[in-house]
Amino acid sequence: MSDTLRDQLLGLGFKPAPKPARDPKPAREQARSGQAPSPSRKPGQKPPHKSPHRPARGPGRGRDDIDLAKAYAIRAQKDKDERIEAERLKQEEARLRREARAKVADLLKDKALNDEAAEIARHFEYGGKIKRVYVTPEQLRALNGGELGVVQLNGRYLLVTAAVLAEAEALFAPAVALKVDPDAPAGDDPYADPKYQVPDDLVW
């Protein structure tokens, strides 16, 4: 096209053809390599900072949940250890009681003073209930005077001397059913009087 014709077309209002973009080669090479073209940056603008890859936190438990679960596990283990220890102590106590009772049984062999002909019921409180042992008049006086005592063994109430009662108490104190203090006020043991052969709270 000559300059004259170009000038004529410009004079008629036609605009010149746009110039091609600079350096199209990198764009074509990126297209061939499958990489997207990098976004254009203004002169002097720093490239965007890429933060190191961090896996996104999923819906899992956080630190607080883990600490709480650990605390629960520690508490559960502690409770379990305490139950085991309590059971061990209970079994140990039962074993000691059995051994003590066996020793009391050996001590009382041929030492019980119960008289089959005794007709006086001497009542006393033991284990929260009113119990009785049959004695003779002489045994009743000795029992109320603290010279005799009563020991419980396998559901039986045995009349023994004060010395044997002291030995039984040293071996297993719960076995002592009746130990009279002769110096105690009479009101402390209302059943010491022979007239109380029937306990006051007995329902007929």
Secondary structure as the mmCIF struct_conf table of DSSP 4:
data_model
#
loop_
_struct_conf.conf_type_id
_struct_conf.id
_struct_conf.beg_label_comp_id
_struct_conf.beg_label_asym_id
_struct_conf.beg_label_seq_id
_struct_conf.end_label_comp_id
_struct_conf.end_label_asym_id
_struct_conf.end_label_seq_id
HELX_RH_AL_P HELX_RH_AL_P1 ASP A 3 GLY A 11
TURN_TY1_P TURN_TY1_P1 LEU A 12 GLY A 13
HELX_LH_PP_P HELX_LH_PP_P1 PHE A 14 ALA A 21
BEND BEND1 ARG A 22 ARG A 22
HELX_RH_AL_P HELX_RH_AL_P2 LYS A 25 SER A 33
TURN_TY1_P TURN_TY1_P2 GLY A 34 GLY A 34
HELX_LH_PP_P HELX_LH_PP_P2 GLN A 35 SER A 40
TURN_TY1_P TURN_TY1_P3 PRO A 43 GLY A 44
HELX_LH_PP_P HELX_LH_PP_P3 GLN A 45 HIS A 53
HELX_LH_PP_P HELX_LH_PP_P4 PRO A 55 ARG A 57
BEND BEND2 PRO A 59 GLY A 60
HELX_RH_AL_P HELX_RH_AL_P3 ARG A 63 LEU A 107
TURN_TY1_P TURN_TY1_P4 LEU A 108 LYS A 111
TURN_TY1_P TURN_TY1_P5 GLU A 116 ALA A 117
STRN STRN1 ILE A 120 TYR A 126
TURN_TY1_P TURN_TY1_P6 GLY A 127 GLY A 128
STRN STRN2 LYS A 129 VAL A 135
HELX_RH_AL_P HELX_RH_AL_P4 PRO A 137 ASN A 144
TURN_TY1_P TURN_TY1_P7 GLY A 145 GLY A 146
BEND BEND3 GLU A 147 GLU A 147
STRN STRN3 LEU A 148 LEU A 153
TURN_TY1_P TURN_TY1_P8 ASN A 154 GLY A 155
STRN STRN4 ARG A 156 THR A 161
HELX_RH_AL_P HELX_RH_AL_P5 ALA A 162 LEU A 171
HELX_RH_3T_P HELX_RH_3T_P1 ALA A 173 ALA A 175
STRN STRN5 VAL A 176 LYS A 179
TURN_TY1_P TURN_TY1_P9 PRO A 182 ASP A 183
BEND BEND4 ALA A 184 ALA A 184
HELX_RH_3T_P HELX_RH_3T_P2 ALA A 186 ASP A 188
HELX_RH_3T_P HELX_RH_3T_P3 PRO A 190 ALA A 192
BEND BEND5 ASP A 193 ASP A 193
TURN_TY1_P TURN_TY1_P10 PRO A 194 LYS A 195
BEND BEND6 GLN A 197 VAL A 198
TURN_TY1_P TURN_TY1_P11 ASP A 200 ASP A 201
#
